[in-house]
Amino acid sequence: MTLVTLCIVIAAAGDVAATRLTAGASPETESGEPNDLAAALFDGTSKWRYDVPPGRNAPVMVKLAEPFDLTRIEISNVSDDREFPGMATKTVRVEAAPARSGPWGKILETNLKKGGGVQRFGVNAPLTRYLRISLLANHGSMQRFGLDELTAFGKRSKPGKVDFTGVWATPTGEVRLEHKGKKVTGCYGPAGSMAGDSTITGTVDGTAAAGTWREDRSELAGGPQAGAFAFGVTAEGDLSGVWGAALSQGKMSRWIAAKKDKPTITCDKPTAAAPKQEATAPVNTLDAELQQSGRVTLRGLLFRTGSDDILPDSIPVLTSLANSLKAHPNQKCVIEGHTDDVGDADVNQKLSERRAASVKAWLVRAGVAKERLTSVGLGEAQPTRANDSAAGRAANRRVEVAIEK
């Protein structure tokens, strides 16, 4: 049960770690778009740190799941700055507001000690829905600003029943949950599907639900998969949290789902269709696009934020690609990794290389000869859209496969 207990966000005397991703908090840019780079500040682990060049250390905003009366802030500075000496934050400012539009008020501005360890500060910030964090100075590095973790604690401003019963739309379909007592169960899958082979089981502690997810896949689809989740219900009724292979090790991705009125999925187990005498093979649309244009974008390929770890939802598109390559055994292909322009260009370049290599490794394990595959990283150099919106940046974070000429 270690995965579950590490996700609990209730502190002593009923305080909630309101800025934790596991409590439903959502890091954003000042324009209101998701800020995955800043998620490391609020993941509750020391596995990843918030790490940016001085020219890109814009204020970080985090939207809490609901209004909180905040009473203290705990900050963990960079514990190991050997790579960039002096990158640890020296001066930090924290502002609070009941809404994105304000009014904003400073609740903390202080100098931090260099090195690891939790530094605690008392604050008085009632009815807070948004926090804005500014790293004003570091300990001398001209290359990086860094901070390991920032957590704001407090009580719910408007206590009420937290209900995890309902259905929510996700990027890949729906999640359907039932909340009885302290237990949450449910399933998730594509819209309109029988999703009983992808299940959720967990418990509710205060404002958060935490537990395990499991996907009973066939061996062809990569075999059974399982991991942990933790999320909260926002004041708007949406789900916001994280899921992944191991939350305590930082192996997590954001999970944001919008409330729906009616489900289209059921939590019944899929039933095998009766065999047909003259069944026709399903059309591999990825193969058709690759053969026609010589290039295809792997839509539906998902990685953990800032990592080359391929998420389980990516299995269908990778299986389609493997089947396409096996159908054309004489073709050689180049796997190209691309990123948006958020963060450091060198970091993005290396990430694109690792993600392309990760796809190649998956295909080799699936039976494609490694001699047929070349992986390259192109970083942020070849965007398909402008990086001035969340949609544009999402389109630029991609992996493409091209037939080698």
C-alpha positions as CSV (number, residue, x, y, z in Angstrom):
1,M,0.0,0.0,0.0
2,T,3.0,2.3,-0.1
3,L,1.9,3.9,-3.3
4,V,-1.4,5.0,-1.8
5,T,-0.2,6.2,1.6
6,L,2.4,8.5,0.0
7,C,-0.3,10.4,-1.8
8,I,-2.2,11.5,1.3
9,V,-2.2,15.3,1.6
10,I,-3.9,15.8,5.0
11,A,-1.6,17.2,7.6
12,A,-2.0,17.6,11.4
13,A,-5.2,19.3,12.7
14,G,-7.0,19.0,9.4
15,D,-4.6,21.1,7.4
16,V,-4.4,20.3,3.6
17,A,-1.3,20.5,1.5
18,A,-3.3,22.7,-0.8
19,T,-0.6,23.3,-3.5
20,R,0.1,19.5,-4.1
21,L,-0.8,18.1,-7.4
22,T,-2.3,15.1,-5.5
23,A,-4.8,17.5,-3.9
24,G,-6.0,18.8,-7.2
25,A,-3.8,21.9,-7.5
26,S,-2.9,23.0,-11.1
27,P,0.2,24.9,-12.1
28,E,-0.5,27.5,-14.7
29,T,1.2,30.3,-16.7
30,E,0.2,33.9,-16.0
31,S,-2.1,33.6,-19.0
32,G,-3.9,30.6,-17.6
33,E,-2.4,27.8,-19.6
34,P,-1.1,24.5,-18.1
35,N,2.6,24.9,-16.9
36,D,4.0,21.4,-16.8
37,L,7.5,22.7,-16.2
38,A,6.4,24.1,-12.8
39,A,4.7,20.8,-11.8
40,A,8.0,19.7,-10.1
41,L,7.4,22.4,-7.5
42,F,4.2,20.8,-6.3
43,D,4.7,17.0,-6.8
44,G,5.5,16.3,-3.2
45,T,8.8,14.5,-4.0
46,S,12.4,15.6,-4.3
47,K,12.9,13.5,-7.4
48,W,12.4,16.5,-9.7
49,R,13.2,20.1,-9.1
50,Y,12.0,23.3,-10.8
51,D,15.0,24.4,-12.8
52,V,15.0,27.3,-15.3
53,P,17.5,29.7,-16.9
54,P,17.5,33.3,-15.4
55,G,15.8,34.7,-18.5
56,R,12.9,32.4,-18.1
57,N,12.2,32.5,-14.4
58,A,8.7,34.1,-14.9
59,P,6.4,34.0,-11.9
60,V,4.8,30.6,-11.4
61,M,1.1,30.5,-10.7
62,V,-0.8,27.6,-9.1
63,K,-4.6,27.3,-9.0
64,L,-5.8,25.5,-5.9
65,A,-8.7,23.0,-6.2
66,E,-10.9,25.3,-4.1
67,P,-10.5,28.3,-1.8
68,F,-8.2,27.7,1.3
69,D,-7.4,29.7,4.4
70,L,-3.6,29.3,4.2
71,T,-1.6,29.4,7.4
72,R,1.9,28.3,6.5
73,I,4.3,27.6,3.7
74,E,7.1,25.0,3.6
75,I,9.9,25.4,1.1
76,S,12.7,23.0,0.1
77,N,15.6,24.6,-1.6
78,V,17.9,22.9,-4.1
79,S,19.9,20.3,-2.1
80,D,22.5,19.5,-4.7
81,D,23.8,22.4,-6.9
82,R,27.1,20.8,-8.0
83,E,26.1,21.0,-11.7
84,F,25.2,24.7,-11.5
85,P,26.8,26.1,-8.3
86,G,24.7,28.9,-6.8
87,M,21.5,27.9,-8.6
88,A,19.6,27.6,-5.3
89,T,17.0,30.3,-4.8
90,K,18.0,33.1,-2.4
91,T,15.0,35.3,-2.4
92,V,11.4,34.2,-3.0
93,R,8.1,36.1,-3.0
94,V,4.6,34.5,-2.7
95,E,1.4,36.4,-3.5
96,A,-2.2,35.2,-3.0
97,A,-5.5,36.1,-4.5
98,P,-9.1,34.8,-4.5
99,A,-9.3,34.8,-8.3
100,R,-7.0,35.1,-11.3
101,S,-8.0,38.7,-11.7
102,G,-7.0,39.5,-8.1
103,P,-6.8,41.4,-5.9
104,W,-3.2,40.1,-5.3
105,G,-1.5,40.5,-2.0
106,K,2.0,39.6,-0.8
107,I,1.9,37.0,1.9
108,L,5.6,36.1,2.0
109,E,9.0,37.5,0.8
110,T,12.0,36.0,2.4
111,N,15.6,34.9,2.0
112,L,16.1,31.2,1.9
113,K,19.0,29.2,3.3
114,K,21.2,27.5,0.8
115,G,21.0,23.7,0.8
116,G,18.4,21.0,1.5
117,G,15.9,20.7,4.3
118,V,12.4,22.2,4.8
119,Q,12.2,25.9,5.7
120,R,8.8,26.8,7.3
121,F,7.1,30.2,7.3
122,G,3.8,31.3,8.9
123,V,1.3,33.2,6.6
124,N,-2.2,34.6,6.9
125,A,-4.0,34.2,3.5
126,P,-7.8,33.5,3.8
127,L,-9.9,32.6,0.8
128,T,-6.9,31.9,-1.4
129,R,-7.6,30.2,-4.8
130,Y,-4.4,31.3,-6.6
131,L,-0.8,31.7,-5.6
132,R,1.9,33.4,-7.5
133,I,5.5,32.5,-6.8
134,S,8.5,34.7,-7.9
135,L,12.1,33.6,-7.7
136,L,13.8,37.0,-7.2
137,A,17.4,36.0,-6.7
138,N,19.6,33.0,-6.5
139,H,22.9,32.3,-4.7
140,G,25.1,33.4,-7.6
141,S,24.6,31.2,-10.7
142,M,24.3,32.9,-14.0
143,Q,22.9,29.8,-15.6
144,R,20.0,28.5,-13.5
145,F,17.4,29.3,-10.9
146,G,16.3,26.2,-8.9
147,L,13.8,25.2,-6.2
148,D,12.9,21.7,-5.1
149,E,9.4,22.1,-3.5
150,L,7.0,24.6,-2.3
151,T,3.9,23.6,-0.3
152,A,1.2,25.8,1.2
153,F,-0.9,24.4,4.0
154,G,-4.3,25.5,5.3
155,K,-8.0,24.6,5.8
156,R,-10.8,24.7,3.3
157,S,-12.5,28.1,3.3
158,K,-15.9,26.6,2.6
159,P,-16.0,23.0,4.0
160,G,-18.5,20.8,2.4
161,K,-19.0,17.2,1.2
162,V,-16.4,16.0,-1.3
163,D,-18.1,13.6,-3.8
164,F,-16.1,11.5,-6.3
165,T,-19.2,9.9,-7.9
166,G,-19.7,10.9,-11.5
167,V,-18.2,10.8,-15.0
168,W,-15.5,13.0,-16.4
169,A,-14.1,13.6,-19.9
170,T,-10.3,12.8,-20.3
171,P,-8.1,13.4,-23.4
172,T,-8.5,9.7,-24.3
173,G,-12.1,9.1,-23.3
174,E,-13.9,9.1,-20.0
175,V,-13.4,8.1,-16.4
176,R,-16.4,6.9,-14.4
177,L,-16.3,6.7,-10.5
178,E,-18.5,5.6,-7.7
179,H,-17.9,7.0,-4.1
180,K,-19.3,5.0,-1.2
181,G,-18.0,5.8,2.3
182,K,-14.3,6.2,2.0
183,K,-14.0,3.9,-1.0
184,V,-13.8,5.0,-4.7
185,T,-14.1,2.5,-7.5
186,G,-14.5,2.9,-11.2
187,C,-13.2,2.5,-14.7
188,Y,-11.9,4.5,-17.7
189,G,-11.7,4.0,-21.4
190,P,-12.6,5.4,-24.8
191,A,-16.0,7.0,-25.1
192,G,-18.8,4.5,-25.7
193,S,-16.6,1.5,-24.6
194,M,-17.0,-1.4,-22.2
195,A,-14.1,-0.3,-19.9
196,G,-14.2,-3.0,-17.2
197,D,-10.6,-4.1,-18.1
198,S,-9.2,-0.6,-17.0
199,T,-10.1,-0.1,-13.4
200,I,-9.6,2.3,-10.5
201,T,-9.7,1.4,-6.8
202,G,-8.9,3.8,-4.0
203,T,-9.8,5.5,-0.7
204,V,-10.8,9.1,0.1
205,D,-8.9,11.0,2.8
206,G,-10.3,14.5,3.3
207,T,-10.4,16.2,0.0
208,A,-8.2,13.7,-2.0
209,A,-8.7,10.2,-3.4
210,A,-5.7,8.0,-3.9
211,G,-5.2,4.4,-4.9
212,T,-4.3,2.2,-7.9
213,W,-5.2,1.8,-11.5
214,R,-5.0,-1.4,-13.5
215,E,-5.3,-2.3,-17.2
216,D,-5.7,-5.9,-18.0
217,R,-4.3,-5.8,-21.5
218,S,-3.5,-8.7,-23.8
219,E,0.0,-9.8,-24.3
220,L,-0.1,-8.3,-27.8
221,A,-0.9,-4.9,-26.3
222,G,2.0,-5.1,-23.8
223,G,0.4,-7.2,-21.0
224,P,-1.2,-6.0,-17.8
225,Q,-0.2,-2.5,-16.5
226,A,-0.7,-1.0,-13.1
227,G,0.2,2.0,-11.1
228,A,-1.0,4.7,-8.7
229,F,-3.2,7.7,-8.9
230,A,-4.2,10.7,-6.6
231,F,-6.6,13.5,-7.4
232,G,-9.1,16.0,-6.0
233,V,-12.4,17.5,-7.1
234,T,-12.2,21.2,-7.9
235,A,-14.7,23.8,-7.0
236,E,-16.0,23.5,-10.6
237,G,-16.5,19.8,-10.2
238,D,-13.6,18.7,-12.4
239,L,-10.9,16.1,-11.5
240,S,-7.4,17.3,-11.1
241,G,-4.4,15.2,-10.0
242,V,-1.7,12.8,-11.1
243,W,-1.3,9.2,-12.1
244,G,1.7,7.1,-13.1
245,A,3.9,4.0,-12.4
246,A,5.2,5.2,-9.0
247,L,4.2,8.6,-7.6
248,S,6.7,8.4,-4.7
249,Q,9.5,8.2,-7.3
250,G,8.2,11.1,-9.4
251,K,7.0,8.8,-12.1
252,M,3.7,10.6,-12.7
253,S,1.8,12.6,-15.2
254,R,-0.9,15.2,-14.8
255,W,-4.5,14.0,-15.0
256,I,-7.2,16.7,-15.6
257,A,-10.7,15.7,-16.5
258,A,-13.8,17.9,-17.1
259,K,-17.1,17.0,-15.4
260,K,-19.8,15.4,-17.7
261,D,-23.5,15.0,-17.2
262,K,-23.9,11.5,-18.5
263,P,-21.5,8.6,-19.1
264,T,-21.1,6.8,-22.4
265,I,-18.8,4.1,-21.0
266,T,-19.8,1.2,-18.8
267,C,-17.6,-0.7,-16.3
268,D,-18.5,-4.0,-17.8
269,K,-15.8,-6.4,-19.0
270,P,-15.4,-6.3,-22.8
271,T,-16.9,-9.4,-24.5
272,A,-15.1,-11.2,-27.3
273,A,-16.9,-10.9,-30.6
274,A,-18.1,-14.1,-32.2
275,P,-15.7,-15.2,-35.0
276,K,-16.9,-14.4,-38.5
277,Q,-16.4,-16.7,-41.4
278,E,-15.2,-14.0,-43.8
279,A,-13.7,-11.4,-41.4
280,T,-11.7,-8.7,-43.0
281,A,-8.6,-7.2,-41.4
282,P,-9.1,-3.8,-39.8
283,V,-7.5,-0.9,-41.8
284,N,-4.3,0.4,-40.2
285,T,-4.8,4.1,-40.8
286,L,-1.3,4.9,-39.5
287,D,0.2,2.6,-42.1
288,A,-1.9,4.1,-44.8
289,E,-0.7,7.6,-44.0
290,L,2.9,6.5,-43.6
291,Q,2.9,4.7,-47.0
292,Q,1.1,7.5,-48.8
293,S,3.0,10.5,-47.5
294,G,6.2,8.9,-46.3
295,R,5.8,10.4,-42.9
296,V,3.4,10.2,-39.9
297,T,3.0,11.9,-36.6
298,L,2.4,9.4,-33.7
299,R,-0.9,10.9,-32.4
300,G,-1.8,9.4,-29.1
301,L,1.9,8.9,-28.1
302,L,2.2,10.1,-24.5
303,F,5.2,10.5,-22.2
304,R,5.5,11.4,-18.6
305,T,6.1,15.1,-18.3
306,G,9.8,16.0,-18.8
307,S,10.7,12.4,-19.3
308,D,11.1,9.7,-22.0
309,D,8.9,7.2,-20.1
310,I,6.2,6.1,-22.4
311,L,2.7,6.0,-20.8
312,P,0.4,3.0,-21.1
313,D,-2.2,4.9,-23.2
314,S,0.5,5.0,-26.0
315,I,0.3,1.2,-26.6
316,P,-2.3,1.3,-29.4
317,V,-0.5,3.8,-31.6
318,L,2.9,2.1,-31.1
319,T,1.3,-1.3,-31.9
320,S,-0.1,0.2,-35.1
321,L,3.3,1.5,-36.0
322,A,5.0,-1.9,-35.3
323,N,2.4,-3.7,-37.4
324,S,3.0,-1.2,-40.2
325,L,6.8,-1.7,-40.1
326,K,6.4,-5.5,-40.0
327,A,4.1,-5.3,-43.1
328,H,6.9,-3.6,-45.0
329,P,10.1,-5.4,-44.0
330,N,12.3,-3.8,-46.5
331,Q,11.7,-0.2,-45.4
332,K,13.9,1.7,-43.1
333,C,12.6,4.6,-41.0
334,V,13.8,7.6,-39.0
335,I,12.2,8.3,-35.7
336,E,12.2,12.1,-34.9
337,G,11.7,13.6,-31.5
338,H,10.4,17.2,-31.3
339,T,9.6,19.6,-28.3
340,D,8.1,23.0,-27.8
341,D,10.2,26.0,-26.7
342,V,9.4,26.0,-23.0
343,G,12.5,25.7,-20.9
344,D,16.2,25.5,-21.9
345,A,17.0,24.6,-25.5
346,D,19.8,22.2,-24.6
347,V,17.5,20.4,-22.2
348,N,14.8,20.2,-24.9
349,Q,17.3,18.8,-27.4
350,K,18.4,16.0,-25.1
351,L,14.7,15.2,-24.2
352,S,13.8,14.9,-27.9
353,E,16.7,12.6,-28.4
354,R,15.7,10.4,-25.5
355,R,12.1,10.2,-26.5
356,A,12.9,9.2,-30.1
357,A,15.3,6.5,-28.7
358,S,12.6,5.3,-26.3
359,V,10.2,4.8,-29.2
360,K,12.9,2.9,-31.1
361,A,13.5,0.7,-28.1
362,W,9.8,-0.1,-27.8
363,L,9.6,-1.1,-31.5
364,V,12.7,-3.3,-31.2
365,R,11.1,-5.1,-28.2
366,A,8.0,-5.5,-30.4
367,G,10.0,-7.4,-33.0
368,V,11.2,-4.8,-35.5
369,A,14.8,-5.2,-36.4
370,K,16.9,-2.4,-34.9
371,E,19.0,-2.1,-38.1
372,R,15.8,-0.7,-39.8
373,L,15.4,2.1,-37.3
374,T,17.3,5.4,-36.7
375,S,16.4,7.8,-33.9
376,V,17.2,11.5,-33.9
377,G,16.2,14.4,-31.7
378,L,15.4,17.8,-33.2
379,G,14.5,19.7,-30.1
380,E,12.5,22.8,-30.6
381,A,14.1,23.6,-34.0
382,Q,11.2,22.4,-36.3
383,P,7.8,23.6,-34.8
384,T,4.7,22.9,-36.8
385,R,2.8,25.7,-35.1
386,A,3.7,28.9,-33.2
387,N,4.6,28.3,-29.5
388,D,2.4,31.2,-28.3
389,S,-0.5,29.1,-27.1
390,A,-1.1,25.8,-25.2
391,A,-2.5,24.2,-28.4
392,G,0.5,25.2,-30.4
393,R,3.0,23.9,-27.9
394,A,1.0,20.6,-27.6
395,A,1.2,20.2,-31.3
396,N,5.0,20.8,-31.3
397,R,5.6,18.2,-28.6
398,R,5.5,15.2,-30.9
399,V,7.3,12.2,-32.4
400,E,7.3,11.7,-36.2
401,V,8.3,8.7,-38.2
402,A,9.6,9.1,-41.8
403,I,10.5,6.4,-44.4
404,E,14.2,6.6,-45.1
405,K,14.8,7.4,-48.8
